[in-house]
Amino acid sequence: MQRYFIDQALQPDQLFKITSEDAHHMKNVMRFRPEDTFHVVDQKQTTYLCEVAEVSQDIDCRAISPVDESPELPIEVTIYCPLLKGEKFDWMIQKATELGAHEFLIYEADRSIVRLDDKKRKKRLERFSKIVKEASEQSRRQVIPHIDFVPAVKNLDFDAYSRLLFAFEGNALNPAKSIQSAMSGVRHGSRIAFIFGPEGGFSEVETEQLSKHHSIRLGPRILRAETAPLYALSAISYSFETPASD
């Protein structure tokens, strides 16, 4: 069932239009015709079963009924990430969106290889936003993760989170630094943050600044930068979404 996001609230039997790139996708990729059905996530993050009413320059649609589903992680996970070389960053945000990340905040790490001026940042954000939108549609999310640039580590404020998980490669041989132990006491509905370093790792200054938070390991192996948030999200999903055994 194809999925789209719209910036308005729906209710059953309401008529609405889908325009621009989504309309192009519906007409020329999906080949939608009148009475074909699809899912729409509205402004209130409610999923509706909808049908095509008419295909013209835009797509005239009708909301049929809400869909009962709960695809989001029961906690909000913000990923603090540095820019990575080549297509690694694109791949990381796509897969992390599929795994349930709520937000991506891009900080400039001391050892970042990729550095952008304001003009290039704006262009990158346009591409990144498209990637996370398409990944949200593909993975049947009800939320499109927010993505933006933020200051360097020394200027970041983590007070809004129940936990900040600081992925430090120096913990690889310390089983006591697991994500599960750092998440002890975190309840459904909480907000947590996860921060990882660039290809060259955190600097000594950044490590010192972040060490007051929950320093964790990501298993006994050293992971590539783009793999780290995927490991963390998978571990969090297992902890909060796996039914307890009898």
DOLOVO-583886 format. One line per field, with one value per residue (C-alpha): residue number from 1; residue in three letters; x, y, z. Coordinates in Angstrom, 2 decimals, decimal comma. Layout:
// DOLOVO-583886
sevo <- (NUM  ...)
pakol <- (ala  ...)
x <- (X  ...)
y <- (Y  ...)
z <- (Z  ...)
//
This chain:
// DOLOVO-583886
sevo <- (1  2  3  4  5  6  7  8  9  10  11  12  13  14  15  16  17  18  19  20  21  22  23  24  25  26  27  28  29  30  31  32  33  34  35  36  37  38  39  40  41  42  43  44  45  46  47  48  49  50  51  52  53  54  55  56  57  58  59  60  61  62  63  64  65  66  67  68  69  70  71  72  73  74  75  76  77  78  79  80  81  82  83  84  85  86  87  88  89  90  91  92  93  94  95  96  97  98  99  100  101  102  103  104  105  106  107  108  109  110  111  112  113  114  115  116  117  118  119  120  121  122  123  124  125  126  127  128  129  130  131  132  133  134  135  136  137  138  139  140  141  142  143  144  145  146  147  148  149  150  151  152  153  154  155  156  157  158  159  160  161  162  163  164  165  166  167  168  169  170  171  172  173  174  175  176  177  178  179  180  181  182  183  184  185  186  187  188  189  190  191  192  193  194  195  196  197  198  199  200  201  202  203  204  205  206  207  208  209  210  211  212  213  214  215  216  217  218  219  220  221  222  223  224  225  226  227  228  229  230  231  232  233  234  235  236  237  238  239  240  241  242  243  244  245  246)
pakol <- (met  gln  arg  tyr  phe  ile  asp  gln  ala  leu  gln  pro  asp  gln  leu  phe  lys  ile  thr  ser  glu  asp  ala  his  his  met  lys  asn  val  met  arg  phe  arg  pro  glu  asp  thr  phe  his  val  val  asp  gln  lys  gln  thr  thr  tyr  leu  cys  glu  val  ala  glu  val  ser  gln  asp  ile  asp  cys  arg  ala  ile  ser  pro  val  asp  glu  ser  pro  glu  leu  pro  ile  glu  val  thr  ile  tyr  cys  pro  leu  leu  lys  gly  glu  lys  phe  asp  trp  met  ile  gln  lys  ala  thr  glu  leu  gly  ala  his  glu  phe  leu  ile  tyr  glu  ala  asp  arg  ser  ile  val  arg  leu  asp  asp  lys  lys  arg  lys  lys  arg  leu  glu  arg  phe  ser  lys  ile  val  lys  glu  ala  ser  glu  gln  ser  arg  arg  gln  val  ile  pro  his  ile  asp  phe  val  pro  ala  val  lys  asn  leu  asp  phe  asp  ala  tyr  ser  arg  leu  leu  phe  ala  phe  glu  gly  asn  ala  leu  asn  pro  ala  lys  ser  ile  gln  ser  ala  met  ser  gly  val  arg  his  gly  ser  arg  ile  ala  phe  ile  phe  gly  pro  glu  gly  gly  phe  ser  glu  val  glu  thr  glu  gln  leu  ser  lys  his  his  ser  ile  arg  leu  gly  pro  arg  ile  leu  arg  ala  glu  thr  ala  pro  leu  tyr  ala  leu  ser  ala  ile  ser  tyr  ser  phe  glu  thr  pro  ala  ser  asp)
x <- (0,00  1,65  1,98  2,15  2,34  0,19  0,24  -3,43  -5,77  -8,20  -11,50  -13,58  -15,16  -13,10  -11,94  -8,38  -5,69  -2,19  0,12  3,69  6,19  3,77  1,16  3,84  4,79  1,16  0,50  3,74  5,29  2,38  -0,01  -2,93  -6,44  -9,81  -10,82  -7,23  -6,45  -3,43  -2,46  -2,02  -0,54  -2,10  -0,92  -1,98  0,12  -3,02  -2,97  -6,00  -7,04  -7,78  -8,87  -8,25  -11,29  -9,85  -6,48  -5,60  -2,67  -3,16  -4,71  -8,18  -8,58  -11,06  -10,25  -12,13  -11,29  -8,46  -6,06  -5,28  -1,49  1,42  4,66  6,66  9,19  7,65  10,45  11,73  15,33  17,32  20,50  23,35  25,51  28,52  28,60  30,28  32,21  30,59  27,19  27,64  25,55  22,68  22,69  22,81  19,84  17,80  18,36  18,06  14,71  13,56  14,66  12,60  14,84  12,73  15,21  18,69  20,82  24,07  26,91  30,39  32,83  36,43  37,63  34,96  36,36  33,32  32,70  30,11  29,31  25,74  24,82  25,95  24,23  20,91  21,29  22,27  19,26  16,95  18,43  18,48  14,83  13,82  15,72  14,05  10,61  10,92  12,31  9,38  6,91  8,65  8,85  5,24  6,17  3,70  6,43  8,99  12,14  13,24  16,80  18,93  22,41  23,38  26,54  29,65  29,64  30,88  27,77  25,14  22,48  21,12  18,88  15,69  16,51  16,05  19,35  22,25  23,94  27,55  28,99  32,65  34,91  37,03  34,19  34,34  35,83  33,66  30,40  29,08  28,71  25,89  22,98  20,58  22,22  22,32  18,59  17,60  14,69  13,74  9,98  7,75  7,23  10,70  13,08  16,64  19,60  22,36  25,63  28,43  31,65  33,00  35,31  38,24  36,34  35,80  38,60  39,95  38,14  34,81  35,30  35,88  32,79  30,57  31,95  29,53  26,68  25,92  29,05  28,19  29,69  28,17  29,16  32,72  33,64  34,62  31,93  32,15  30,59  27,59  26,87  26,85  23,36  21,86  23,24  21,89  18,42  18,25  19,20  16,65  13,96  14,73  14,52  11,26  9,38  10,07  7,20  8,27  8,50  6,11)
y <- (0,00  3,21  5,98  9,78  12,62  15,76  18,99  19,12  17,29  14,75  13,20  10,43  11,32  14,51  15,49  16,77  17,20  15,81  18,07  18,58  15,69  13,33  13,88  13,19  9,98  8,84  9,49  8,49  5,92  4,24  4,76  5,46  5,51  6,48  4,17  3,00  3,06  4,20  5,49  9,12  10,35  13,68  16,67  14,97  11,88  9,80  7,30  7,21  4,75  6,94  6,53  8,42  10,41  12,01  12,20  15,51  17,88  17,23  14,15  14,57  12,17  11,10  9,98  6,75  5,83  6,00  3,06  1,58  1,23  2,07  1,95  4,47  3,62  4,10  6,58  9,50  9,02  12,03  11,17  13,67  12,95  14,43  14,67  11,65  11,23  10,41  8,74  7,27  9,98  9,56  5,81  6,27  8,64  6,45  3,30  5,10  6,48  2,96  1,89  4,63  7,68  10,70  13,47  14,04  16,94  17,41  18,81  19,85  17,47  18,45  15,68  16,10  15,69  17,22  20,92  23,07  26,75  28,01  27,79  24,18  23,29  24,55  22,41  19,35  19,80  19,77  16,44  14,98  15,95  14,17  11,03  10,82  11,55  8,73  6,38  7,25  6,43  3,16  1,99  2,95  5,59  8,12  10,72  12,22  12,80  16,41  17,11  20,23  21,55  22,45  23,86  21,95  19,65  22,33  24,43  21,67  21,49  18,03  19,03  18,19  14,47  11,72  10,21  11,11  7,95  8,76  6,04  5,81  3,27  3,07  1,09  -1,80  -4,23  -3,12  -5,17  -2,94  -0,07  -1,65  0,34  -1,76  -0,75  2,93  2,80  1,47  3,48  5,04  4,82  4,83  8,37  9,53  11,50  10,24  11,35  9,27  10,86  9,26  10,59  11,00  8,60  9,70  9,41  12,01  14,37  14,34  17,63  16,24  13,02  14,99  17,15  14,14  11,83  13,19  11,58  7,88  6,60  3,32  0,64  -0,73  -4,34  -5,71  -4,63  -1,22  -0,09  2,30  5,71  5,07  1,74  3,08  4,67  1,61  -0,64  1,72  1,96  -1,82  -2,34  0,25  -1,34  -4,75  -3,35  -1,44  -3,25  -6,94  -8,53  -9,92  -13,72  -15,68)
z <- (0,00  -1,19  1,42  1,22  3,76  3,56  5,56  6,52  8,91  7,44  8,45  6,83  3,45  3,18  -0,31  -0,77  -3,42  -3,76  -5,78  -7,00  -6,77  -5,03  -7,75  -10,36  -8,56  -8,34  -12,04  -13,71  -11,38  -9,60  -12,54  -10,21  -11,64  -10,08  -7,20  -6,61  -2,88  -0,90  2,55  3,59  6,87  7,77  9,80  13,06  12,23  11,64  8,78  6,48  3,81  0,78  -2,82  -6,05  -7,20  -10,34  -12,07  -13,72  -13,22  -9,51  -7,90  -6,39  -3,49  -0,83  2,71  3,50  7,08  9,63  9,86  13,27  13,43  15,74  13,70  15,75  18,45  21,92  22,75  20,66  19,58  18,34  16,46  16,83  13,82  12,04  8,25  6,67  3,43  0,11  0,18  3,67  5,31  2,83  3,45  7,22  7,47  5,12  7,18  10,54  9,39  8,58  12,07  13,77  14,35  15,31  14,48  13,01  14,27  12,36  14,44  13,29  14,96  15,69  13,35  10,67  7,18  5,46  6,20  4,44  4,14  4,65  0,95  0,67  3,93  2,54  -0,59  1,44  3,73  0,73  -0,38  3,13  3,69  0,51  1,57  4,99  3,51  0,98  3,65  5,93  3,17  2,31  5,94  6,75  9,31  10,70  11,25  8,88  10,95  11,32  10,13  10,65  11,45  15,03  16,72  17,74  20,78  23,19  22,46  22,56  25,27  26,13  29,05  27,12  27,05  29,62  28,47  26,21  24,94  24,07  21,80  22,77  21,10  24,24  25,88  23,42  25,96  28,88  29,00  31,80  29,31  27,30  25,87  27,93  31,22  30,18  29,33  32,75  34,09  30,73  30,20  27,15  25,88  26,95  24,75  24,42  22,32  20,76  19,62  17,62  16,14  12,58  10,76  12,93  16,21  18,92  19,87  23,43  24,12  22,88  24,84  28,04  27,43  26,76  29,46  32,09  30,14  29,62  27,90  26,14  23,95  20,74  21,24  21,43  17,90  16,50  14,07  11,16  11,83  9,58  11,31  14,87  14,93  13,24  15,98  18,63  17,10  16,69  20,33  21,47  19,30  20,80  24,33  23,86  21,08  21,71  23,70  27,05  27,04  29,23)
//
